[in-house]
Amino acid sequence: MKRRLFTPGPTPLPEEVRLSQAREIIHHRTGEFKRILEEVEERLKYVFRTDNEVLLFTSSGTGAMEAAVANLFSPGDEVLVVRGGKFGERWAEIAQAFGMKAVPLDIGWGRALDPAKVGNKIQKRPKIKAVLTQLVETSTGTLYDIEALGKILSETGAVLVVDAISGLCAQPLCTDGWGVDVVIASSQKALVTPPGLAFITISEKAWKLVENSTSPKYYWDFKKARNDLAKLQTPYTPAISLVVALRDSLRLIEKEGLEKVAKRHSRLAQATRKAVLAINLEILGDSPSNVLTSVVLPSKINGEKLRELMQARFGVQVAGGQGSLSGKIIRIAHLGWMDASDIIVVISALEMSLLELGYPVQLGRGLKAAQEILGGRRLS
Ligand SMILES: *Cc1c(COP(=O)(O)O)cnc(C)c1O
């Protein structure tokens, strides 16, 4: 059976990227690797929309989140954490693990972020050094208004740190233009590369925090990484074959164009939402993103059973709910190397599987709604 991934990381890989993994390994202390790193760096600046360097680490996305905390802050520092799902909670856990005081802003799972509330909190507690948040909170699929938040925080002393791990390329994000100080991403989401690389950009305002941080770090030292990057090197052995794969995926993204990539994501997301509503199911939250659609299931349908059935019958792998949403939602990612036909496949599998589990679906209703968004317009 063919495998079809609709998960918010890892995501399906383009053929060019898969084939790049079959090449012979090269050594990283060579001119050849320097040229690859130079190209990757230029192209990463393009997708991050920044003039600052993009540091590269061999790790999953969480590694770069931890690196940000260890490099920006010192024990006892206060940071504000937007908690609207599992990844917001992760920020608080990491900050606490490093001895910082994580002040939570609990907004409720699936709820949009009100940037003015963050501004108020910062005004009341001027000791807060930074706001840690997501571009898209992947546990619910909720998009946060980072542009408005950037505007508010650039007038304060606080630094804005955004985990854009799932959102980068799927949503518009102007790192420099919006005044976002730190942006984090990883390879296995919309950057359509296997898991194992994480990226981070740091503004001048944020580098000042790095200069003063007393937290322990060694492998994750930003200053060391920046010095080496200036010489087109990495301090330690990078995941060489992944860097080569990333170069190939970044070429594909640039060929399509960043704006078009985000627009494609937007259209696929819209089609998915229309389809879900057409089969009388609800969508979680009030700010759905281009990354994934969280489908609220009727109480009689168990999310884990539904996922297993979609996988077993149709080779369609979707994600489940996390935390208290476990079993109650499924998350359909339309992230990365995806097109209209992928949405047809996943909606079709959803309809057939729901019917098999006893939910009264009129087959084709969701499909029709998706098709109307995805094309199929009559040419006159
Ligand atoms: C995927 C993801 C992460 C990181 O997960 P890893 O498994 O460490 O790569 C962090 N934040 C968000 C919002 C994510 O979507």
Ligand as a Chemical Component Dictionary entry (heavy atoms), coordinates in Angstrom:
data_LIG
# 
_chem_comp.id                   LIG 
_chem_comp.type                 NON-POLYMER 
_chem_comp.pdbx_formal_charge   0 
_chem_comp.three_letter_code    LIG 
# 
loop_
_chem_comp_atom.comp_id 
_chem_comp_atom.atom_id 
_chem_comp_atom.alt_atom_id 
_chem_comp_atom.type_symbol 
_chem_comp_atom.charge 
_chem_comp_atom.model_Cartn_x 
_chem_comp_atom.model_Cartn_y 
_chem_comp_atom.model_Cartn_z 
_chem_comp_atom.pdbx_ordinal 
LIG C1 C1 C 0 6.856  20.208 15.282 1  
LIG C2 C2 C 0 6.879  21.367 16.203 2  
LIG C3 C3 C 0 7.885  21.541 17.167 3  
LIG C4 C4 C 0 9.100  20.713 17.335 4  
LIG O1 O1 O 0 8.983  19.401 17.350 5  
LIG P1 P1 P 0 10.264 18.464 17.188 6  
LIG O2 O2 O 0 9.655  17.126 17.289 7  
LIG O3 O3 O 0 11.214 18.780 18.257 8  
LIG O4 O4 O 0 10.852 18.780 15.829 9  
LIG C5 C5 C 0 7.834  22.660 17.971 10 
LIG N1 N1 N 0 6.868  23.573 17.844 11 
LIG C6 C6 C 0 5.917  23.451 16.915 12 
LIG C7 C7 C 0 4.885  24.534 16.807 13 
LIG C8 C8 C 0 5.882  22.352 16.071 14 
LIG O5 O5 O 0 4.922  22.253 15.133 15 
# 
loop_
_chem_comp_bond.comp_id 
_chem_comp_bond.atom_id_1 
_chem_comp_bond.atom_id_2 
_chem_comp_bond.value_order 
_chem_comp_bond.pdbx_ordinal 
LIG C1 C2 SING 1  
LIG C2 C3 SING 2  
LIG C2 C8 DOUB 3  
LIG C3 C4 SING 4  
LIG C3 C5 DOUB 5  
LIG C4 O1 SING 6  
LIG O1 P1 SING 7  
LIG P1 O2 DOUB 8  
LIG P1 O3 SING 9  
LIG P1 O4 SING 10 
LIG C5 N1 SING 11 
LIG N1 C6 DOUB 12 
LIG C6 C7 SING 13 
LIG C6 C8 SING 14 
LIG C8 O5 SING 15 
# 
